[in-house]
Amino acid sequence: MGELLDYFVNKYKKDTSASKDLLERSIVKNAVMHVCEENLKEAGEVLTFEVLPNALPHMVLVIDEEPLKSMYDIVQVSPTLFEASLKEVDIGEVL
């Protein structure tokens, strides 16, 4: 009986951790989207922002996810600083 209880405790403990990771990742992604949308209106503008050290693992992952990847060029310029710029869209490529 104790082994079964341990199994369920470990199973739900791991799922909670995975859910927490996904939530934190989503929070970071939405925060970056919001900051970029508010501050980048034209191509060529550059926004420099800092990410808290505890959010760095999530930030490194979300900069390669859609829609951030297709809308912005985001590069890490120091351990906690990032620069974002609005991508230019070439109409010829779309057609």
Secondary structure, 3 states (H helix, E strand, C coil): CHHHHHHHHHHHHHHHHHHHHHHHHHHHHHHHHHHHHHHCCCCCCEEEEECCHHHHHHHHHHCCCCCHHHHEEEEECCCCEEEEEECCCCHHHHC
